[in-house]
Amino acid sequence: MAKCKFEIGAILKDSLTGFTGPVLGRTEYFTGCVHYGLQNTKLEKDGAPQFQYVWFDESRLVDTGKTMKLPNKATAARSGPHPNAPSVS
């Protein structure tokens, strides 16, 4: 498996649409394609958060140089709800 171009928590921007968000998921396919799931940071009209990831091909993404603060990354739970919600720094 190749080294990942972007780390989980990096804030990326799609070069075609301008969509920007933190990486919360990554999928690598047998064919070699790598897609990153970015979290939408905008709220719904009623103020509720949007929970669906928006997936982009790795070739379209640009690193903004910002990252999410991931509390207790080394000791974080590997499954189930995360005890400390991440925040953008």
N, C-alpha and C positions, 0 to 999 in steps of 0.2 A: 504494500500500500504506500502510495506517495505521500509526502508531507503536504499538509493542507496549506493552501494559499492564505486563508483567513482563519483567525481563531474565533471560537464561540465568544460572544460578547463584544466583538469589534463592531463599530458603527460604520456601515457601508452605504454607498450611494449607487443607484442604478444609473448608468451612463445614458440610457435612452429616455427614461421617464423622469429622472430626478428623484424618484422615491428613495427616501433615506430611513434607515432603521437599524437596530442592533441585530446581529446574527444570533438566533436562538436554536437553529437547526441546520444540519448539513446532510445531504444525501449524495452518496457516490454510487454510480451505476456500473454495471458490468461492462458497458460500452466505453467507459472512461469519462462520461459526463459527470460533472459535479454541480449540484444546485445548492444554494444557500437560502434558508428560510429567514426572512427579516420580519421583525415584529413591527406592526404599524403603531406609531407613537401618538397618532391623532385620536381623539375621542369621538364617539358617535354623537349624533345631534343631541341626544338626551344626557350626554356627559359620561356615558358608560365606556369602558375601554373596549377596543377591538381586539379579539383574541385570535383571529385567524392570521397565520403567517402568510406572507407574500413570497413566492419562490422565484428565484432568478438564477440563470446560468452564470457560472463563475466568471466567464469571459466578459460579462456586461458590468461587473461590479468594480467599484473604485473605493479604496480605503480612505476614510475621512481623517484618520489619525486619532480619532476619539474611541474610547472603549467604555463599556458598562462596568461599573464597579460590581464585582462578584464577591460578596462577603464569604469568608471561610471557604474559598475555592478548593483548597487542598483537603479539607475535611467535610466537604458538602455531601449530603445524602446522594446516593447513586440512583435512587428510585423514590417514587411517591412525591408528595408535595414538598417543595423546598422550604426549610424552616426560616430562611432569611430571603425576602424578596430582593432582587437586584435593583439597582438604581443607576441612572445615567449620570456620569461625572463630566 
